[in-house]
Amino acid sequence: MGRLKRNQVVGNALLDLYAKCGVLEKAREVFDMLPTRNIVSWNVLITRYGQVGEIENVFSVFDQMRRNGVLPNLVIFLVVLNACSHTGMVDKGHTYCEAMIGNYGIHPLVGHQICMVDLFSHARQLGEAVELVKQTPFQIPIP
């Protein structure tokens, strides 16, 4: 673990390895030992917590990341919106989506829109889901 203090890439690789293997306790230990954390470090941890359904950890680590001055990116917002969708947290999902645009200037991609449509649909807010689908710019690739 001594290399973690000298090499960000090695630390992130070890973090990702433990996280992908489902050993999140060890992944968190590595994460906590990193002398500096970049967007990759945060992304790995938030994504894995989301994939295993540890939703509270998704929000907790996201908030910790912001308190540490690291700006979220498109991928992290996608994970957070998915977490909201899987738990039916409509208001929280809507708040994150608005923050993504208003606070960080990140324009949602189709994946983000799909998460929001899914969130509205599961909450039986079909009117909102339909309106969002109407506003979503779909592009059909031309061969």
Secondary structure, DSSP 8 states (H G I E B T S, - for coil): -GGGGT-HHHHHHHHHHHHHTT-HHHHHHHHHH-SS--HHHHHHHHHHHHHTT-HHHHHHHHHHHHHTT----HHHHHHHHHHHHHHT-HHHHHHHHHHHHHTT-----HHHHHHHHHHHHHTT-HHHHHHHHHHS-------
